[in-house]
Amino acid sequence: MENSAEKLEKILKDPGFAPYIAEERLLPATEGAFVPFPPDLDNRIVERLRARGIVEIYTHQGAVWEAVQQGRNAVVVTPTASGKTLCYNLPTLQALLRDDKARALYLFPTKALSQDQQSELNELIGSPTKDGPGAPDEGPPGGPIPIKVSTYDGDTPESLRVAARDTGRIIISNPDMLHAGILPNHPRWIKFFSNLKYVVIDEAHAYRGVLGSHVADVLRRLRRIAAFYGSKPRFILCSATIANPRELAEALIGDEVTLIDNNGAPRGEKRIILYNPPLVDAVQGIRRSVVTESRRWMLAFLKEGIKTILFAHSRIKTEVAASYVNEDLANFFTDNSRIRVEAYRGGLLPNERREIEKGLREGSIQGVVSTNALELGIDIGGLDASVVAGFPGSFNSFWQQSGRAGRRGGTSVSVFVASASPLDQFIMNDPEWFFRKSAEEARIDPDNPYILTDHVKCAAFELPFRDEAIAQGEEPFGKDVGEVLAFLEEEGVVRHTGGAVSAEGAASAESAVSAESAAAADADRERRQGRWHWADRSFPAEGVSLRSALADNVVILDVTQGRNQVIGEMDRPSAKEMLFKNAVYIHRGRQYLVESLDIENRKALVREADVNYFTDGLVKTDIKVLTEDEEVTVTISGKSAARGILCDILVRSQVARFKKIRFHTHENIGYGEIDLPEEEMQTRSLALLFGKDTGAGEVLAGFAEEEVGSILSGAGTLIKHIAPIFILCDSRDIGVAERVRDPHFGIPALFIYDKYPGGTGLAEALSRRAGDLFQSAAETLSRCPCKTGCPACVGPGGNKEGTKVFLDALIQEKRGS
């Protein structure tokens, strides 16, 4: 943030901010570590790099080059803006220049990132783009590199898709298009798959939980098809800092991976500010709204000419915060022009996304309020400040969002504005812990039965499964895929034909002496070999969404004055919570009232309106235990503290009412009824049981039933918000439900469950960290200064004292379960 140090100091010393800054840290600038260009790097690439002012490469870029040239898969783990793009572009371009038939596939988690990376690649090779930043240089050195780069995703016009398939040397896409558009149509891609040399997976840390499990299975399908056409591509993965990058990379691609994490890129100076909003009610522990305080920080930066991004973490908060900021800037001008701020989130149309991205790069947009859609490495120009409104769910995400400022060098600033959640207040009360906390692990489960079955269907549609390949361990889905195929045969969607090769047939083939008889024996073996064929008329990939366990999205139609225009889409469960009749839907600052939500036909009709409130659905949940699978012992300090059961449960949820929240004041101004059917989900849960044979159970027995409910609810509130400390997930990925007397177990219980069908390993992971989780919950509660309970601990009006007694008894319990 060059020439802005005085402006920043002015903001930080402002009496409206300074008293509430819990911590300020300066991360000093670091020098870069460089190595020369590899001696065997094609001279055309060297010329293009020098034409861009690059005369050396970073050490981590050189390390990736070495690993790939030795035929190894590689994962590079370095911070934001450390030149990861060149890590995969150098070896890929080298391979494609050596072999004019060679092809490469680049996968990015979002279409927006794909478009951004095509511009970057076009600039490197000297190909012109729509916006013109990569126009070829005139004359040597640094002439264009003759490699065609094509983007193939949902936004690619049909007229360009054939040319991309036939002549594209580098195909830029995303896992969703690979899953539903490319792999099922692989006969049209024969030339591509036959010559596939490299597969690049950027932002690999984004593939965790449900999405990561899906993507791992999509890559299994990719490897099957590549092998069918005679190729075995190498994988290059890029990731932000996580605790287990090699483990994640190997789980994603199903092969060994070399880890490169020696970051050689220089880093500009960065100031990290931890800001705890002031209390407005010290007795109840209520603080100023995180949306309000984040808006104040953004306004302060923008008015001083500091380009800013604000991360708001939900669609509603993003739109509301952007609206507030634009209202405040309505009469504020700089150099006779207004400051423009846009909201950026999922559900925007492609042309809207690109307009905002281009405006940020070119400077016509000075600020953006975003969900995590801009957390990834999209080039949005030289932003100088980032404001993170509430903990984003993982430390990995926080540092990614913080890193969006200062990408062009110089000094930058990142402000973490705490919400009243227990996790945020835990951080504000212990900043040292925050800065020393290591990155979380990323967990995926490609063998999740729901996800695996879906992708085995897709794979069988693409190519038959062969018994011989399964038995010999050549099948990317593993030997256990036979059980899934047998299940699908019972369902009637796959059919088994042929059988195992007989001993007599094998012997006769081995004894054949002539080429003719050997060929005949091979043909006979092929006929006899057992195969699993797709036997259904459906197109399975069409019914499988990678982004959730449910594929059906609701289309949002604006019917104002007969427009009947699509303005966005939303997954079905979210639509029930946000697009119910009379809900307020906000799109790029405009307000719409929902006229109807047609779940059966997957569409919501909305009409423009001007109201002074937004809406929030209230969800009620019911749980039924289906099976008890494994008993676990929760240990604290090496001693048994509680009994836990890993189990399958049925979760029924229904959005029954909604509340109206007034803009700016955020006061509740009314309720409304919602009439929508239940959602049902079978998933995995850790059931924590508190019988009288435990100290915590004895404590609960001394309270009245209504108090037991409030105590378990308080503990559940703490657990839900603190759990992301221990596993890489968002608090929205975890459900918590308390039972005063659970109908199944007959004693008080606390259920912590995956909010995805079949589960993704979160319940199992928490079963191993439950002791640490309860200790942190107890520490957070003891540090909270409120008297009776507040949003920072057990919730307003909660039973703080009872919850404290319960947690203390739990962590001090020494008897066996």
ROTORMAR-769243 format. One record per residue (C-alpha): residue in three letters; x, y negated, z negated. Coordinates in steps of 0.25 Angstrom, whole numbers. Example, Ala and Ser with C-alpha at 12.3 -4.5 7.8 and 13.67 -1.06 7.14 Angstrom:
% ROTORMAR-769243
 res     x     y     z
 Ala    49    18   -31
 Ser    55     4   -29
//
This chain:
% ROTORMAR-769243
 res     x     y     z
 Met     0     0     0
 Glu    10   -10     5
 Asn     9   -24     0
 Ser    -2   -21    -9
 Ala     5   -18   -22
 Glu     0   -31   -28
 Lys   -14   -29   -23
 Leu   -14   -15   -30
 Glu    -8   -21   -43
 Lys   -19   -31   -43
 Ile   -30   -20   -42
 Leu   -24   -12   -53
 Lys   -23   -23   -63
 Asp   -37   -27   -60
 Pro   -44   -27   -74
 Gly   -56   -20   -67
 Phe   -46    -8   -64
 Ala   -34    -9   -73
 Pro   -40    -5   -87
 Tyr   -46     8   -81
 Ile   -33    13   -74
 Ala   -30    26   -81
 Glu   -17    29   -74
 Glu    -8    23   -63
 Arg     3    31   -57
 Leu    13    27   -46
 Leu    17    38   -37
 Pro    31    33   -31
 Ala    34    33   -17
 Thr    43    44   -12
 Glu    53    45    -1
 Gly    51    55    11
 Ala    60    68    13
 Phe    63    70    28
 Val    69    80    37
 Pro    73    79    52
 Phe    64    84    63
 Pro    65    99    65
 Pro    76   101    75
 Asp    67   110    83
 Leu    55   100    83
 Asp    51    97    98
 Asn    57    84   102
 Arg    43    79   107
 Ile    38    80    93
 Val    50    73    88
 Glu    48    62    98
 Arg    34    60    94
 Leu    38    59    79
 Arg    49    49    82
 Ala    39    41    90
 Arg    31    40    77
 Gly    43    36    69
 Ile    45    50    62
 Val    60    54    63
 Glu    60    64    52
 Ile    49    73    45
 Tyr    46    76    30
 Thr    52    88    23
 His    39    95    22
 Gln    36    93    37
 Gly    50    99    40
 Ala    47   111    30
 Val    33   114    37
 Trp    41   114    50
 Glu    51   124    45
 Ala    40   133    40
 Val    32   133    52
 Gln    43   135    61
 Gln    47   148    53
 Gly    33   153    56
 Arg    27   151    42
 Asn    14   145    38
 Ala    15   132    30
 Val     8   123    20
 Val    13   109    18
 Val     9   102     5
 Thr    12    87     4
 Pro     4    75     0
 Thr    -5    66     8
 Ala     2    58    20
 Ser    15    67    19
 Gly    15    71    34
 Lys     9    84    33
 Thr     3    82    48
 Leu    17    83    53
 Cys    20    96    46
 Tyr    10   103    55
 Asn    11    95    68
 Leu    26    97    70
 Pro    26   112    70
 Thr    13   112    78
 Leu    17   103    89
 Gln    31   110    90
 Ala    24   124    92
 Leu    14   118   102
 Leu    25   111   110
 Arg    33   124   110
 Asp    22   132   115
 Asp    12   126   124
 Lys     1   136   121
 Ala     2   135   106
 Arg   -10   129    98
 Ala   -12   124    84
 Leu   -24   122    75
 Tyr   -25   110    65
 Leu   -36   112    54
 Phe   -40   100    46
 Pro   -51   100    35
 Thr   -59    89    41
 Lys   -62    84    55
 Ala   -58    70    51
 Leu   -44    75    47
 Ser   -43    82    61
 Gln   -46    70    68
 Asp   -35    62    60
 Gln   -25    73    62
 Gln   -27    73    77
 Ser   -24    59    78
 Glu   -11    61    70
 Leu    -7    73    79
 Asn   -10    65    92
 Glu    -2    54    87
 Leu    10    63    84
 Ile     9    70    98
 Gly     6    57   105
 Ser    -8    60   110
 Pro   -18    49   111
 Thr   -30    49   102
 Lys   -44    42   102
 Asp   -39    31    93
 Gly   -25    30   100
 Pro   -15    32    88
 Gly    -8    43    95
 Ala    -7    38   109
 Pro     6    43   116
 Asp    19    35   115
 Glu    23    29   128
 Gly    36    36   133
 Pro    47    44   126
 Pro    50    47   115
 Gly    38    52   108
 Gly    29    56   120
 Pro    16    64   118
 Ile    17    78   114
 Pro     9    87   124
 Ile     0    94   114
 Lys   -16    92   114
 Val   -22    90   101
 Ser   -37    93    99
 Thr   -47    91    88
 Tyr   -58   102    88
 Asp   -68   100    77
 Gly   -83    97    75
 Asp   -81    83    81
 Thr   -74    87    94
 Pro   -83    85   106
 Glu   -87    98   114
 Ser   -80    92   126
 Leu   -67    92   119
 Arg   -67   106   112
 Val   -64   114   125
 Ala   -52   106   128
 Ala   -47   107   113
 Arg   -49   122   114
 Asp   -42   124   127
 Thr   -31   113   127
 Gly   -29   109   112
 Arg   -15   113   107
 Ile   -18   108    93
 Ile   -33   109    88
 Ile   -36   101    76
 Ser   -49   106    69
 Asn   -54   109    55
 Pro   -58   122    48
 Asp   -73   120    51
 Met   -71   119    66
 Leu   -61   131    66
 His   -71   139    58
 Ala   -84   136    66
 Gly   -79   131    80
 Ile   -65   137    84
 Leu   -64   151    77
 Pro   -78   156    82
 Asn   -75   152    96
 His   -61   157    97
 Pro   -62   163   111
 Arg   -62   149   116
 Trp   -49   146   108
 Ile   -41   158   114
 Lys   -30   149   119
 Phe   -29   142   106
 Phe   -29   154    96
 Ser   -20   162   105
 Asn    -9   151   103
 Leu   -12   146    89
 Lys     1   143    83
 Tyr    -2   134    71
 Val   -14   131    62
 Val   -13   118    54
 Ile   -22   117    41
 Asp   -21   103    36
 Glu   -26    98    22
 Ala   -26   113    17
 His   -29   109     3
 Ala   -43   105     8
 Tyr   -46   120    10
 Arg   -49   124    -4
 Gly   -61   130   -10
 Val   -73   134     0
 Leu   -67   126    12
 Gly   -53   132    10
 Ser   -59   146     9
 His   -67   144    22
 Val   -55   139    29
 Ala   -46   151    24
 Asp   -56   160    31
 Val   -57   151    43
 Leu   -41   153    44
 Arg   -43   168    43
 Arg   -52   167    55
 Leu   -42   159    62
 Arg   -31   169    60
 Arg   -40   180    65
 Ile   -43   173    78
 Ala   -28   168    80
 Ala   -23   182    78
 Phe   -34   188    88
 Tyr   -28   178    99
 Gly   -14   182    95
 Ser    -9   170    87
 Lys    -4   168    72
 Pro    -4   153    69
 Arg     4   147    58
 Phe    -3   138    48
 Ile     2   125    43
 Leu    -6   119    31
 Cys    -5   106    25
 Ser   -10   103    11
 Ala   -10    92     0
 Thr    -5    96   -13
 Ile   -12   108   -20
 Ala    -6   118   -30
 Asn    -7   130   -21
 Pro    -5   126    -6
 Arg     2   138    -2
 Glu    -8   147    -8
 Leu   -20   139    -2
 Ala   -13   139    12
 Glu   -10   154    12
 Ala   -25   156     7
 Leu   -30   148    19
 Ile   -22   154    30
 Gly   -20   168    24
 Asp    -5   168    26
 Glu     8   164    20
 Val    12   149    19
 Thr    24   141    17
 Leu    22   129     7
 Ile    29   116    10
 Asp    27   106    -1
 Asn    40    97    -1
 Asn    33    84     3
 Gly    43    75    10
 Ala    34    63    14
 Pro    36    50     7
 Arg    26    44    -2
 Gly    21    30    -4
 Glu    19    24   -18
 Lys     6    28   -24
 Arg    -2    23   -36
 Ile   -12    32   -43
 Ile   -22    25   -51
 Leu   -31    33   -61
 Tyr   -43    24   -64
 Asn   -54    27   -74
 Pro   -67    19   -73
 Pro   -71    11   -85
 Leu   -81    16   -94
 Val   -95     9   -94
 Asp  -100    17  -105
 Ala   -90    22  -115
 Val  -100    30  -124
 Gln  -104    38  -112
 Gly   -91    38  -105
 Ile   -97    33   -92
 Arg   -87    26   -83
 Arg   -89    17   -71
 Ser   -93    25   -58
 Val   -81    31   -50
 Val   -87    26   -38
 Thr   -88    11   -43
 Glu   -74    11   -48
 Ser   -68    17   -35
 Arg   -76     7   -27
 Arg   -69    -4   -36
 Trp   -55     1   -33
 Met   -58     3   -18
 Leu   -63   -12   -18
 Ala   -51   -17   -25
 Phe   -42   -10   -15
 Leu   -49   -14    -3
 Lys   -51   -29    -7
 Glu   -35   -29    -8
 Gly   -34   -24     6
 Ile   -30   -10     1
 Lys   -36     1    10
 Thr   -43    11     1
 Ile   -49    25     1
 Leu   -59    29   -10
 Phe   -62    44   -12
 Ala   -76    46   -18
 His   -78    61   -17
 Ser   -92    62   -13
 Arg  -101    57    -2
 Ile  -110    49   -10
 Lys   -99    42   -18
 Thr   -91    40    -5
 Glu  -103    33     1
 Val  -107    25   -11
 Ala   -93    20   -14
 Ala   -91    16     0
 Ser  -104     8     0
 Tyr  -100     1   -13
 Val   -87    -3    -8
 Asn   -93    -8     5
 Glu  -103   -16    -3
 Asp   -92   -22   -11
 Leu   -84   -26     1
 Ala   -96   -32     9
 Asn   -91   -46     7
 Phe   -77   -44     6
 Phe   -68   -47    18
 Thr   -53   -46    21
 Asp   -48   -54    33
 Asn   -62   -57    37
 Ser   -66   -42    38
 Arg   -73   -33    28
 Ile   -67   -21    21
 Arg   -73    -8    27
 Val   -75     4    19
 Glu   -81    17    23
 Ala   -86    30    17
 Tyr   -79    43    22
 Arg   -85    57    19
 Gly   -90    70    24
 Gly  -102    69    33
 Leu   -98    57    41
 Leu   -99    59    56
 Pro   -86    61    63
 Asn   -86    47    70
 Glu   -89    41    56
 Arg   -77    48    50
 Arg   -67    44    62
 Glu   -72    29    61
 Ile   -69    28    46
 Glu   -55    35    48
 Lys   -51    26    60
 Gly   -56    14    52
 Leu   -47    18    41
 Arg   -35    20    50
 Glu   -37     7    57
 Gly   -40    -1    45
 Ser   -54    -5    49
 Ile   -59     3    37
 Gln   -51    -1    24
 Gly   -58     8    14
 Val   -64    22    14
 Val   -72    29     3
 Ser   -71    44     6
 Thr   -74    58     0
 Asn   -63    68     1
 Ala   -65    67    16
 Leu   -53    58    17
 Glu   -44    65     7
 Leu   -37    73    18
 Gly   -26    67    27
 Ile   -35    59    37
 Asp   -27    47    42
 Ile   -35    35    37
 Gly   -24    25    37
 Gly   -16    17    27
 Leu   -25    18    14
 Asp   -18    12     2
 Ala   -28    16    -9
 Ser   -36    28   -13
 Val   -47    28   -23
 Val   -51    42   -28
 Ala   -65    41   -35
 Gly   -65    52   -45
 Phe   -56    65   -45
 Pro   -58    71   -31
 Gly   -58    86   -36
 Ser   -44    89   -35
 Phe   -30    83   -37
 Asn   -27    87   -23
 Ser   -38    78   -18
 Phe   -35    67   -27
 Trp   -20    66   -22
 Gln   -25    68    -7
 Gln   -35    56    -9
 Ser   -25    48   -16
 Gly   -15    51    -5
 Arg   -25    44     5
 Ala   -19    31     1
 Gly    -5    27     5
 Arg    -4    36    17
 Arg     4    26    25
 Gly    14    23    14
 Gly    16    12     4
 Thr     9    11   -10
 Ser    -5    17   -12
 Val   -14    18   -23
 Ser   -24    29   -27
 Val   -35    26   -38
 Phe   -42    38   -45
 Val   -55    33   -50
 Ala   -60    42   -61
 Ser   -74    47   -62
 Ala   -81    51   -75
 Ser   -79    65   -72
 Pro   -71    74   -82
 Leu   -60    76   -73
 Asp   -58    62   -69
 Gln   -58    58   -84
 Phe   -48    69   -87
 Ile   -39    63   -77
 Met   -40    49   -82
 Asn   -37    54   -96
 Asp   -25    61   -92
 Pro   -18    54   -80
 Glu    -5    62   -83
 Trp   -13    75   -80
 Phe   -18    70   -67
 Phe    -5    66   -62
 Arg     2    79   -66
 Lys    -9    88   -61
 Ser    -5    97   -50
 Ala   -13   100   -38
 Glu   -24   110   -38
 Glu   -25   123   -31
 Ala   -33   125   -19
 Arg   -42   138   -20
 Ile   -48   145    -8
 Asp   -55   159    -7
 Pro   -56   164     7
 Asp   -62   177     2
 Asn   -74   170    -4
 Pro   -85   180     0
 Tyr   -94   169     6
 Ile   -83   162    14
 Leu   -76   175    18
 Thr   -89   181    23
 Asp   -92   169    31
 His   -78   169    38
 Val   -78   184    41
 Lys   -91   182    48
 Cys   -85   170    56
 Ala   -72   179    59
 Ala   -80   191    63
 Phe   -88   182    73
 Glu   -74   177    79
 Leu   -67   191    79
 Pro   -71   205    75
 Phe   -64   210    62
 Arg   -56   222    65
 Asp   -55   234    55
 Glu   -41   236    59
 Ala   -36   222    56
 Ile   -43   222    43
 Ala   -37   235    38
 Gln   -23   230    43
 Gly   -24   217    36
 Glu   -23   209    49
 Glu   -37   202    46
 Pro   -35   188    40
 Phe   -48   190    32
 Gly   -41   202    25
 Lys   -45   217    23
 Asp   -57   213    14
 Val   -64   207    26
 Gly   -69   221    29
 Glu   -79   220    17
 Val   -84   206    22
 Leu   -86   212    36
 Ala   -94   224    30
 Phe  -103   214    22
 Leu  -105   206    35
 Glu  -108   219    42
 Glu  -119   222    32
 Glu  -124   208    34
 Gly  -125   211    49
 Val  -116   200    54
 Val  -104   209    58
 Arg  -103   223    64
 His   -92   233    62
 Thr   -89   241    75
 Gly   -79   253    78
 Gly   -71   259    67
 Ala   -57   262    62
 Val   -47   268    72
 Ser   -47   284    70
 Ala   -34   291    66
 Glu   -36   299    79
 Gly   -37   287    87
 Ala   -25   281    81
 Ala   -17   294    83
 Ser   -21   295    97
 Ala   -17   280   100
 Glu    -3   283    93
 Ser    -1   295   102
 Ala    -5   288   115
 Val     8   289   124
 Ser     3   281   136
 Ala     0   266   136
 Glu   -13   269   142
 Ser   -17   278   131
 Ala   -12   269   120
 Ala   -20   257   126
 Ala   -32   266   126
 Ala   -30   270   112
 Asp   -29   255   108
 Ala   -42   252   115
 Asp   -48   264   108
 Arg   -43   259    94
 Glu   -49   245    98
 Arg   -62   251   100
 Arg   -62   259    88
 Gln   -57   248    79
 Gly   -68   243    69
 Arg   -72   229    71
 Trp   -81   219    64
 His   -89   211    74
 Trp   -98   199    71
 Ala  -113   204    74
 Asp  -121   192    71
 Arg  -127   181    81
 Ser  -123   170    71
 Phe  -111   161    72
 Pro  -105   163    58
 Ala   -95   151    58
 Glu  -107   142    60
 Gly  -113   146    46
 Val  -100   144    38
 Ser   -96   131    33
 Leu   -81   129    28
 Arg   -84   117    20
 Ser   -94   124    10
 Ala  -100   138     9
 Leu  -113   132    16
 Ala  -112   129    30
 Asp  -125   121    32
 Asn  -124   106    32
 Val  -136    96    32
 Val  -136    86    43
 Ile  -139    71    39
 Leu  -148    64    49
 Asp  -151    49    48
 Val  -165    47    52
 Thr  -166    32    50
 Gln  -174    26    61
 Gly  -174    39    69
 Arg  -159    40    70
 Asn  -158    55    67
 Gln  -143    54    66
 Val  -134    63    59
 Ile  -126    55    49
 Gly  -119    67    41
 Glu  -120    81    36
 Met  -119    88    22
 Asp  -118   102    17
 Arg  -132   108    12
 Pro  -129   108    -3
 Ser  -124    94    -3
 Ala  -136    90     6
 Lys  -145    95    -5
 Glu  -138    86   -15
 Met  -136    74    -7
 Leu  -147    74     5
 Phe  -160    77    -3
 Lys  -172    70     0
 Asn  -171    55    -4
 Ala  -156    56    -7
 Val  -147    44    -3
 Tyr  -137    48     8
 Ile  -126    38    10
 His  -118    38    24
 Arg  -107    27    26
 Gly  -114    17    17
 Arg  -128    19    22
 Gln  -139    25    13
 Tyr  -149    35    18
 Leu  -161    42    11
 Val  -163    57    14
 Glu  -176    59    19
 Ser  -175    74    20
 Leu  -166    86    18
 Asp  -169    98    27
 Ile  -160   109    21
 Glu  -166   119    31
 Asn  -162   111    43
 Arg  -150   105    37
 Lys  -153    90    39
 Ala  -156    78    30
 Leu  -163    66    36
 Val  -159    53    30
 Arg  -163    38    32
 Glu  -156    25    29
 Ala  -160    18    17
 Asp  -155     7     7
 Val  -156    12    -7
 Asn  -148     8   -20
 Tyr  -145    22   -25
 Phe  -139    35   -20
 Thr  -143    49   -25
 Asp  -137    61   -31
 Gly  -143    75   -32
 Leu  -144    83   -45
 Val  -141    98   -44
 Lys  -146   108   -53
 Thr  -139   122   -53
 Asp  -142   136   -58
 Ile  -133   148   -59
 Lys  -135   163   -59
 Val  -124   173   -62
 Leu  -124   184   -51
 Thr  -111   192   -55
 Glu  -101   193   -66
 Asp   -87   196   -59
 Glu   -76   193   -68
 Glu   -74   189   -83
 Val   -63   179   -86
 Thr   -57   174   -98
 Val   -55   159  -100
 Thr   -42   156  -107
 Ile   -37   144  -113
 Ser   -22   143  -118
 Gly   -21   158  -115
 Lys   -33   162  -124
 Ser   -47   167  -120
 Ala   -57   155  -121
 Ala   -70   159  -113
 Arg   -76   170  -105
 Gly   -78   168   -90
 Ile   -85   176   -80
 Leu   -83   174   -65
 Cys   -96   177   -58
 Asp  -105   175   -46
 Ile  -116   165   -48
 Leu  -128   160   -40
 Val  -129   145   -41
 Arg  -142   138   -38
 Ser  -142   123   -36
 Gln  -153   113   -33
 Val  -153    98   -31
 Ala  -166    95   -39
 Arg  -165    80   -41
 Phe  -157    68   -37
 Lys  -153    55   -44
 Lys  -153    41   -38
 Ile  -140    33   -42
 Arg  -140    18   -40
 Phe  -128    12   -32
 His  -118     4   -39
 Thr  -123     7   -53
 His  -124    22   -51
 Glu  -136    22   -61
 Asn  -147    33   -59
 Ile  -159    27   -54
 Gly  -168    39   -52
 Tyr  -170    54   -48
 Gly  -177    61   -37
 Glu  -181    76   -35
 Ile  -175    85   -24
 Asp  -182    97   -18
 Leu  -172   106   -12
 Pro  -169   121   -12
 Glu  -158   127   -21
 Glu  -144   130   -16
 Glu  -139   144   -20
 Met  -125   148   -21
 Gln  -118   161   -26
 Thr  -104   157   -31
 Arg   -93   161   -41
 Ser   -93   155   -56
 Leu   -85   156   -68
 Ala   -95   158   -80
 Leu   -89   153   -93
 Leu   -96   160  -105
 Phe   -97   155  -119
 Gly  -102   166  -128
 Lys  -101   166  -143
 Asp   -88   175  -142
 Thr   -81   162  -138
 Gly   -78   150  -146
 Ala   -84   141  -135
 Gly   -97   150  -136
 Glu   -97   149  -151
 Val   -97   133  -150
 Leu  -108   133  -140
 Ala  -117   142  -149
 Gly  -116   131  -159
 Phe  -123   121  -150
 Ala  -138   120  -146
 Glu  -141   125  -132
 Glu  -143   111  -126
 Glu  -129   108  -132
 Val  -123   120  -126
 Gly  -128   116  -112
 Ser  -122   102  -113
 Ile  -109   107  -119
 Leu  -107   117  -107
 Ser  -112   106   -97
 Gly  -101    97  -103
 Ala   -90   108  -101
 Gly   -95   110   -87
 Thr   -94    96   -83
 Leu   -80    95   -88
 Ile   -76   108   -81
 Lys   -83   104   -68
 His   -75    92   -67
 Ile   -61    97   -72
 Ala   -61   110   -65
 Pro   -55   103   -52
 Ile   -42   101   -61
 Phe   -40   116   -61
 Ile   -44   121   -47
 Leu   -45   113   -33
 Cys   -59   110   -32
 Asp   -69    99   -33
 Ser   -78    99   -45
 Arg   -90   100   -35
 Asp   -84   114   -32
 Ile   -87   119   -46
 Gly  -101   121   -52
 Val  -102   121   -67
 Ala  -115   126   -74
 Glu  -117   128   -89
 Arg  -127   138   -96
 Val  -131   137  -110
 Arg  -135   152  -110
 Asp  -132   158   -96
 Pro  -143   167   -92
 His  -133   177   -87
 Phe  -122   177   -98
 Gly  -132   173  -109
 Ile  -121   163  -115
 Pro  -117   149  -112
 Ala  -109   149   -99
 Leu  -103   139   -90
 Phe  -102   142   -75
 Ile   -91   136   -66
 Tyr   -94   140   -52
 Asp   -90   138   -37
 Lys   -99   129   -30
 Tyr   -97   137   -17
 Pro  -104   150   -13
 Gly   -95   162   -17
 Gly   -85   153   -24
 Thr   -71   149   -20
 Gly   -63   153   -32
 Leu   -66   141   -41
 Ala   -73   149   -52
 Glu   -61   159   -52
 Ala   -51   148   -53
 Leu   -58   142   -64
 Ser   -59   155   -72
 Arg   -43   154   -72
 Arg   -43   140   -76
 Ala   -55   139   -86
 Gly   -46   137   -98
 Asp   -39   125   -92
 Leu   -52   120   -88
 Phe   -58   120  -102
 Gln   -46   114  -108
 Ser   -46   102   -98
 Ala   -61   101  -101
 Ala   -59   100  -116
 Glu   -47    90  -114
 Thr   -56    81  -105
 Leu   -67    81  -115
 Ser   -58    78  -127
 Arg   -52    66  -120
 Cys   -65    60  -115
 Pro   -68    48  -124
 Cys   -83    48  -123
 Lys   -92    52  -135
 Thr  -103    61  -130
 Gly   -99    65  -116
 Cys   -97    57  -103
 Pro   -95    59   -88
 Ala   -80    61   -91
 Cys   -82    74   -99
 Val   -95    81  -102
 Gly  -104    71   -95
 Pro  -113    59  -101
 Gly  -121    64  -113
 Gly  -114    78  -113
 Asn  -111    85  -125
 Lys   -96    81  -127
 Glu   -94    86  -141
 Gly  -100    99  -139
 Thr   -93   101  -126
 Lys   -80    98  -133
 Val   -82   108  -144
 Phe   -86   118  -133
 Leu   -73   116  -125
 Asp   -64   115  -137
 Ala   -70   129  -142
 Leu   -67   134  -128
 Ile   -53   130  -127
 Gln   -50   135  -141
 Glu   -56   148  -140
 Lys   -46   160  -143
 Arg   -55   172  -143
 Gly   -56   182  -131
 Ser   -68   181  -123
//
